[in-house]
């Protein structure tokens, strides 16, 4: 019996210890959890179904305004998912700066480190306590086939989305640049 126990211990080489790996679901997000905010807003807005007023900047420079009575908010806010940097593969690739603004609001800015190959250049989150007031992101893609850059902005009051906008430019190889701007007010 004693010999069997010693043989079992000998079979476990030095350093063979059980490793406890944390459950990723229990880990605190490395960066701001944008997808969680977007999902919460989509659920809330789909339930409330507010009227939406959209302004679109046309190619000729004129603005067209439209009222939309019913919106699929999951689809509507989908473009903002492009600004998500809270992925395990991106940990450590963004520098985080935090500051308190003169208004007392807290601003956290996540800037892409030089040499990092990810479209989100910068994400800025302004909050009061745990309540987000605004999110701004700069997203760009540049390769031999396409160049695109966009600025995404969400504004919230008391935890509810009030307006958002997308301003961008896209240039495909062999085609002219296309500039676009959409501003939406949630009522």
C-alpha positions, -999 to +999 in steps of 0.1 A: +000+000+000+028+024+010+047+015-022+016+021-044+012+056-028+049+064-034+047+053-070+016+075-075+034+105-060+065+097-081+044+097-113+033+132-106+065+151-116+076+182-099+054+212-108+024+190-117-002+209-098-038+214-106-042+248-122-073+268-116-083+288-146-108+316-141-140+314-159-140+341-187-177+348-179-167+358-144-139+381-155-143+418-154-142+433-189-108+447-198-123+477-216-157+493-217-184+467-225-201+485-254-220+454-266-237+452-232-248+488-234-261+484-270-281+453-260-296+471-230-305+501-252-320+479-279-342+460-255-353+492-238-360+510-271-378+480-287-401+479-256-407+516-256-409+521-295-401+559-295-405+579-327-372+586-345-363+616-365-334+611-389-314+636-409-293+624-438-268+645-456-272+639-493-245+640-520-256+674-531-251+688-496-288+691-487-302+674-457-333+652-458-353+647-426-375+617-421-397+606-391-397+568-385-425+556-362-413+520-357-376+509-356-359+476-351-333+488-326-310+458-328-305+465-365-305+503-360-276+502-334-257+475-351-232+499-367-220+508-333-209+473-327-179+481-349-165+501-321-163+471-297-128+467-283-138+445-253-125+412-269-100+389-253-077+392-284-075+430-279-065+430-243-035+452-238-037+467-273-053+500-260-040+526-237-066+538-212-066+575-201-090+586-174-099+621-164-125+641-145-139+668-166-147+703-151-184+693-151-176+665-127-182+638-154-156+611-158-140+605-192-122+573-202-104+573-235-091+540-250-065+547-277-051+520-300-014+514-294+009+522-324+014+492-346-019+476-336-040+463-365-075+469-354-100+493-370-110+511-337-085+539-333-101+555-303-132+550-280-142+577-255-168+571-228-181+599-206-201+589-176-215+602-143-210+575-118-220+543-136-244+560-159-230+566-194-236+600-209-219+597-243-197+574-264-176+585-293-155+562-315-132+567-345-131+536-367-109+533-398-100+507-423-072+512-449-061+485-473-054+483-510-091+478-519-109+502-496-104+531-473-131+540-448-132+562-418-162+570-396-170+588-364-197+571-343-214+590-315-241+580-290-257+604-265-277+593-235-296+611-207-305+593-175-295+560-191-316+564-222-305+570-257-314+604-269-295+608-302-267+593-322-248+601-354-225+585-379-202+606-401-179+589-425-161+586-458-156+555-480-132+552-510-132+520-530-104+515-555-113+529-589-143+548-575-148+583-561-150+589-523-185+588-508-191+610-478-221+604-456-237+617-424-267+605-405-280+621-373-309+606-354-330+620-325-349+596-304-382+611-291 
